[in-house]
Amino acid sequence: MAAQVNVDTTDDPEKQEAPLVKASYKDIFWSFVLMGWTAFGGPAAHIGIFQKVFVETKRWMSMTVFNELLSLGQCMPGPTSTQVSFAIGVVQKGIPGGLMSGMLFQYPGLLMMSLAGAGAAEILVNPDDWLRGLSAGLSAAGVALVVSAAVGLARGQCKDQVTSALCLLSAVVAYYYQSNWIFPVLIVVGGLTTLYTKRKDDVALPDRKETIHHLGLSKVSGGILIATWLAIWIAVASVVNTTDYAGNQELHWFEAFYRTGSIIFGGGQVVLPLLLKDVVQYEDVCASYVNGACESYVTV
């Protein structure tokens, strides 16, 4: 059972929220074990689910702490919801809690995609009518979850003219200008803007009594992990650039996914184009002949 922390989250006694609670390992397990099976819609929808469950319902943390975790996740490579799923467990029970929450949230996708890769490829390529219908329904529900999450996050993050303008500008730029580096650029621009406009704001927790139970690794351990990550990336990239794909396929695949996971920001909409470029081989095939000569080509 979660331990209650008697804190008030607002100075207005008429609008006081429920007290925050500290989660146990049992709470983390039962909260995440089924969530991965029902969290459709991608990172944006996942963040909305996390907010409703862990901030509004279970009260494991305040909205301020949740926004800090979300901002940190957006500044790190990889899908934001993956980062936040680990962070929620970390702030409650340290590294073991983070590994539990993150792995429980990720294992359904890992299991299903592993089974698909092992024997269901033909079903996915030529699905039956019932599977097409199921997929269409899940996709529609996923869109609704994304929209709901976007509205909720916008209300929580955009509380003044500066952040509202940044949100609108970022949405327009990301929609009309698609590039692998557009998300990191928008994050940097937004951070520098608020760093200047809000440099005098009080960034302390609204409730001074709220505490973060665990912070994960120390700065030294974190620095060692970052150095290890960069060393592996440089070493693998150097070997791949000096070897042929035919003679070292496994290492080339490892490098492609390792590189993609290291430079992506935002989620699937960024990951998929990069992986498509690396793992799909295109060939030019003649589409029509005129007098024995190829008149036009198509890429397949």
C-alpha positions as CSV (number, residue, x, y, z in Angstrom):
1,M,0.0,0.0,0.0
2,A,1.3,3.4,-0.8
3,A,2.5,5.5,2.1
4,Q,0.7,8.9,2.5
5,V,2.7,12.1,2.5
6,N,0.7,14.8,4.2
7,V,1.4,17.8,2.0
8,D,-0.8,20.5,0.5
9,T,-0.3,21.3,-3.2
10,T,-1.8,24.8,-3.2
11,D,-2.1,27.8,-1.0
12,D,-5.8,28.2,-1.6
13,P,-7.6,26.0,1.0
14,E,-10.7,25.8,-1.3
15,K,-8.7,24.3,-4.1
16,Q,-6.4,21.9,-2.1
17,E,-5.7,18.7,-3.9
18,A,-5.5,15.2,-2.4
19,P,-2.3,14.6,-0.5
20,L,0.7,13.0,-2.3
21,V,1.6,9.4,-1.6
22,K,4.8,7.5,-1.9
23,A,4.5,4.3,-3.9
24,S,5.8,0.9,-2.9
25,Y,7.3,-1.7,-5.2
26,K,3.9,-3.5,-5.1
27,D,2.2,-0.2,-6.2
28,I,4.6,0.2,-9.1
29,F,4.1,-3.4,-10.2
30,W,0.3,-3.4,-10.3
31,S,0.2,0.1,-11.9
32,F,2.5,-0.8,-14.8
33,V,2.0,-4.5,-15.4
34,L,-1.2,-4.0,-17.6
35,M,-0.6,-0.5,-18.7
36,G,1.6,-1.5,-21.6
37,W,-1.1,-3.6,-23.1
38,T,-3.6,-0.8,-23.2
39,A,-1.4,2.2,-24.0
40,F,-2.1,2.8,-27.7
41,G,-1.3,6.0,-29.6
42,G,2.4,6.5,-29.2
43,P,4.4,8.7,-26.8
44,A,2.0,11.7,-26.8
45,A,-0.9,9.4,-25.7
46,H,1.3,7.6,-23.2
47,I,2.3,10.9,-21.5
48,G,-1.4,11.8,-21.2
49,I,-2.1,8.4,-19.6
50,F,0.8,8.9,-17.1
51,Q,-0.5,12.3,-16.2
52,K,-4.1,11.1,-15.5
53,V,-3.0,8.0,-13.6
54,F,0.0,9.1,-11.6
55,V,-0.6,12.8,-11.1
56,E,-4.4,13.2,-11.0
57,T,-5.5,9.8,-9.7
58,K,-2.8,8.1,-7.7
59,R,-1.1,11.4,-6.6
60,W,2.4,10.0,-6.7
61,M,3.8,13.4,-7.7
62,S,2.6,17.0,-8.3
63,M,2.1,18.4,-11.8
64,T,5.3,20.4,-11.3
65,V,7.5,17.4,-10.8
66,F,5.7,15.5,-13.7
67,N,6.4,18.5,-16.0
68,E,10.1,18.4,-15.0
69,L,10.4,14.7,-15.8
70,L,8.6,15.3,-19.1
71,S,10.9,18.2,-20.0
72,L,14.0,16.1,-19.1
73,G,12.7,13.2,-21.2
74,Q,12.1,15.5,-24.2
75,C,15.8,16.7,-24.0
76,M,17.1,13.1,-24.1
77,P,17.4,10.8,-27.1
78,G,14.6,8.3,-27.5
79,P,10.8,8.2,-27.2
80,T,9.8,10.6,-24.4
81,S,7.2,8.2,-22.9
82,T,10.0,5.6,-22.5
83,Q,12.1,8.0,-20.5
84,V,9.2,9.1,-18.4
85,S,8.1,5.5,-17.7
86,F,11.5,4.8,-16.2
87,A,11.6,8.2,-14.4
88,I,8.3,7.6,-12.6
89,G,9.7,4.5,-10.9
90,V,13.1,6.1,-10.2
91,V,11.7,9.1,-8.2
92,Q,9.7,6.6,-6.1
93,K,12.1,3.7,-5.5
94,G,15.4,4.6,-7.2
95,I,17.0,2.6,-9.9
96,P,15.2,-0.7,-9.1
97,G,11.9,1.0,-9.2
98,G,12.8,2.7,-12.5
99,L,13.8,-0.6,-14.0
100,M,10.6,-2.2,-12.8
101,S,8.3,0.5,-14.1
102,G,10.1,0.9,-17.4
103,M,10.4,-2.8,-18.2
104,L,6.8,-3.5,-17.3
105,F,5.6,-0.7,-19.5
106,Q,7.8,-1.9,-22.5
107,Y,7.5,-5.7,-22.3
108,P,4.1,-6.0,-24.2
109,G,5.5,-4.2,-27.2
110,L,8.7,-6.2,-27.1
111,L,6.8,-9.5,-26.8
112,M,4.4,-8.7,-29.6
113,M,6.9,-7.4,-32.0
114,S,9.3,-10.3,-31.3
115,L,6.5,-12.8,-32.1
116,A,5.6,-10.8,-35.2
117,G,9.2,-10.9,-36.4
118,A,9.6,-14.6,-35.6
119,G,6.5,-15.9,-37.4
120,A,3.8,-13.5,-38.1
121,A,5.4,-11.5,-41.0
122,E,3.1,-13.0,-43.6
123,I,0.0,-12.2,-41.6
124,L,1.1,-8.6,-41.2
125,V,1.9,-8.3,-44.9
126,N,-1.3,-10.0,-46.1
127,P,-3.7,-9.6,-43.2
128,D,-7.2,-11.1,-43.2
129,D,-10.3,-8.8,-43.2
130,W,-10.9,-9.2,-39.5
131,L,-7.3,-8.1,-38.7
132,R,-7.7,-5.1,-41.0
133,G,-10.8,-4.1,-39.2
134,L,-9.2,-4.5,-35.8
135,S,-6.2,-2.5,-36.9
136,A,-8.4,0.3,-38.2
137,G,-10.3,0.5,-34.9
138,L,-7.1,0.6,-32.8
139,S,-5.7,3.3,-35.1
140,A,-8.8,5.4,-34.7
141,A,-8.7,5.0,-30.9
142,G,-5.0,5.9,-31.0
143,V,-5.7,9.2,-32.7
144,A,-8.3,10.1,-30.1
145,L,-5.8,9.3,-27.3
146,V,-3.1,11.5,-29.0
147,V,-5.6,14.4,-29.3
148,S,-6.7,14.1,-25.7
149,A,-3.1,13.9,-24.5
150,A,-2.1,17.0,-26.6
151,V,-4.9,19.1,-25.2
152,G,-4.1,18.0,-21.6
153,L,-0.4,18.7,-22.0
154,A,-1.0,22.1,-23.6
155,R,-3.2,23.2,-20.8
156,G,-0.6,22.1,-18.2
157,Q,2.5,23.5,-20.0
158,C,1.2,26.6,-21.7
159,K,0.2,28.9,-18.9
160,D,1.3,32.3,-20.3
161,Q,1.8,34.1,-23.6
162,V,5.5,33.0,-24.0
163,T,4.9,29.3,-23.6
164,S,1.7,29.4,-25.7
165,A,3.5,31.2,-28.5
166,L,6.3,28.6,-28.4
167,C,3.8,25.8,-28.5
168,L,2.0,27.2,-31.5
169,L,5.2,28.0,-33.3
170,S,6.8,24.6,-32.7
171,A,3.6,22.8,-33.8
172,V,3.5,24.8,-37.1
173,V,7.2,24.4,-37.8
174,A,7.2,20.7,-37.0
175,Y,4.1,20.1,-39.2
176,Y,5.3,22.0,-42.3
177,Y,9.1,21.4,-42.1
178,Q,10.0,17.7,-41.6
179,S,13.6,17.0,-40.7
180,N,15.5,14.7,-38.4
181,W,16.9,17.6,-36.6
182,I,13.9,19.8,-36.3
183,F,12.8,18.5,-32.9
184,P,16.2,19.1,-31.2
185,V,16.4,22.6,-32.7
186,L,12.9,23.4,-31.5
187,I,13.8,22.2,-28.0
188,V,16.9,24.3,-27.9
189,V,15.1,27.4,-29.2
190,G,12.3,26.9,-26.6
191,G,14.8,26.4,-23.8
192,L,16.8,29.4,-24.6
193,T,13.7,31.5,-24.9
194,T,12.3,30.6,-21.5
195,L,15.8,30.8,-20.0
196,Y,15.8,34.5,-20.9
197,T,12.1,35.4,-20.4
198,K,11.8,33.4,-17.1
199,R,15.2,33.9,-15.7
200,K,13.8,35.7,-12.6
201,D,11.0,33.3,-11.9
202,D,11.0,31.1,-8.8
203,V,11.5,27.5,-10.1
204,A,11.1,25.9,-6.7
205,L,8.3,23.4,-6.1
206,P,5.0,25.2,-5.3
207,D,4.8,23.0,-2.2
208,R,8.1,23.3,-0.4
209,K,7.4,20.1,1.5
210,E,7.2,17.9,-1.5
211,T,10.4,15.9,-2.0
212,I,11.9,13.6,-4.6
213,H,12.4,10.3,-2.9
214,H,15.2,9.1,-5.2
215,L,17.3,10.8,-7.9
216,G,18.8,7.7,-9.5
217,L,22.5,7.6,-10.3
218,S,25.0,10.1,-9.0
219,K,26.6,12.7,-11.3
220,V,29.8,10.6,-11.5
221,S,28.0,7.4,-12.4
222,G,25.9,9.3,-15.0
223,G,29.0,10.8,-16.5
224,I,30.6,7.3,-16.8
225,L,27.5,6.0,-18.6
226,I,27.5,8.9,-21.0
227,A,31.2,8.4,-21.8
228,T,30.6,4.6,-22.3
229,W,27.7,5.4,-24.6
230,L,29.8,7.7,-26.7
231,A,32.8,5.3,-26.8
232,I,30.6,2.4,-28.0
233,W,29.1,4.7,-30.7
234,I,32.4,5.9,-32.0
235,A,34.0,2.4,-32.0
236,V,31.1,0.7,-33.8
237,A,30.8,3.5,-36.3
238,S,34.5,3.4,-37.1
239,V,34.3,-0.4,-37.7
240,V,31.2,-0.1,-39.9
241,N,32.7,2.6,-42.1
242,T,35.7,0.3,-42.8
243,T,33.8,-2.9,-43.5
244,D,31.3,-4.2,-46.1
245,Y,27.7,-5.0,-45.2
246,A,27.9,-8.5,-46.7
247,G,30.7,-9.5,-44.5
248,N,29.5,-8.0,-41.2
249,Q,25.7,-7.7,-41.3
250,E,25.1,-8.0,-37.6
251,L,27.4,-5.1,-36.7
252,H,25.9,-2.9,-39.5
253,W,22.4,-3.6,-38.1
254,F,23.6,-2.9,-34.5
255,E,25.1,0.4,-35.6
256,A,22.0,1.5,-37.5
257,F,19.7,1.0,-34.5
258,Y,22.3,2.3,-32.0
259,R,22.8,5.5,-34.0
260,T,19.1,6.0,-34.5
261,G,18.4,5.6,-30.9
262,S,21.2,8.1,-30.0
263,I,20.1,11.0,-32.2
264,I,16.3,10.8,-32.3
265,F,14.1,13.2,-30.2
266,G,10.3,13.0,-29.9
267,G,9.2,9.5,-30.8
268,G,8.0,7.3,-33.6
269,Q,7.4,10.1,-36.1
270,V,11.2,10.7,-36.0
271,V,12.4,7.1,-35.6
272,L,10.5,5.6,-38.5
273,P,12.0,7.7,-41.3
274,L,15.5,7.1,-40.1
275,L,15.0,3.3,-39.8
276,L,13.3,3.2,-43.2
277,K,16.4,4.8,-44.8
278,D,18.7,2.3,-43.1
279,V,16.9,-1.0,-43.3
280,V,15.0,-0.8,-46.6
281,Q,16.8,-1.3,-49.9
282,Y,15.4,0.5,-52.9
283,E,16.0,-0.4,-56.5
284,D,15.1,1.3,-59.8
285,V,13.0,-1.0,-62.0
286,C,12.0,-0.3,-65.6
287,A,8.3,0.6,-65.7
288,S,7.8,0.7,-69.5
289,Y,9.8,0.0,-72.6
290,V,9.7,1.8,-76.0
291,N,11.4,0.1,-79.0
292,G,13.4,-2.1,-76.7
293,A,14.7,0.8,-74.5
294,C,13.4,1.6,-71.0
295,E,11.3,4.8,-71.1
296,S,10.6,5.2,-67.4
297,Y,11.7,3.8,-64.0
298,V,10.0,3.3,-60.7
299,T,11.7,2.8,-57.3
300,V,10.8,-0.3,-55.4
